[in-house]
Amino acid sequence: MEKTVLKVNGMSCEHCVKAVTGAALGLAGVKTAAVDLKAGTVALEYDPEKTALDAVKAAIVDEGYEVA
C-alpha cells in the first residue's frame, strides 16, 4: 500500500467531500480517502498494483474538480 496527499481545487462543501471521496473509493485498490475540506486535500491509501494514481486523479477530475 502507498499513501499520498493530493491537492484538489474547487471543493467548498460536504457535497464536494462526498463526491471526491466516492470517486476515489469507487476504484479498485483504493483503501482510504480522507478529504480535508479546509486544506483542499485528499489523503489516499491505495494499492498501486490494482489502480494507478493517474486513475484516481482522473476519477476526481471527472467529478468536476481540479487536481493540482
SVG drawing of the C-alpha trace seen along z (x, -y; Angstrom):
<svg xmlns="http://www.w3.org/2000/svg" viewBox="-24 -26 28 31">
<polyline fill="none" stroke="black" stroke-width="0.4" points="0.0,0.0 1.1,-3.5 0.0,-6.8 -0.2,-10.2 -1.9,-13.5 -3.4,-15.3 -4.4,-18.9 -7.9,-19.2 -9.2,-22.6 -12.9,-23.5 -14.1,-21.8 -16.3,-24.0 -18.9,-21.9 -19.9,-18.5 -21.3,-17.5 -17.8,-18.1 -16.3,-15.9 -18.7,-13.1 -18.1,-13.4 -14.3,-13.3 -14.4,-10.5 -16.8,-8.4 -14.8,-8.9 -11.6,-7.7 -13.2,-4.8 -15.0,-3.7 -11.8,-2.4 -10.3,1.0 -7.3,0.8 -8.2,-2.5 -8.4,-1.6 -9.0,-5.0 -9.7,-8.5 -9.8,-11.3 -10.8,-14.7 -9.7,-17.8 -12.1,-20.5 -10.3,-23.3 -6.9,-22.4 -8.3,-21.4 -6.7,-18.0 -7.5,-14.3 -5.2,-11.8 -5.2,-8.4 -4.1,-4.9 -4.1,-2.7 -2.6,0.4 -0.6,-0.7 -0.8,2.8 -4.6,2.5 -5.0,-1.1 -2.7,-3.9 -2.6,-7.3 -3.4,-8.8 -6.7,-6.8 -7.6,-8.3 -6.8,-11.8 -8.9,-11.2 -11.9,-10.0 -11.7,-13.2 -11.5,-15.3 -14.5,-13.5 -16.4,-14.7 -15.7,-18.3 -12.7,-19.1 -9.1,-20.1 -6.2,-18.0 -3.2,-20.2"/>
</svg>
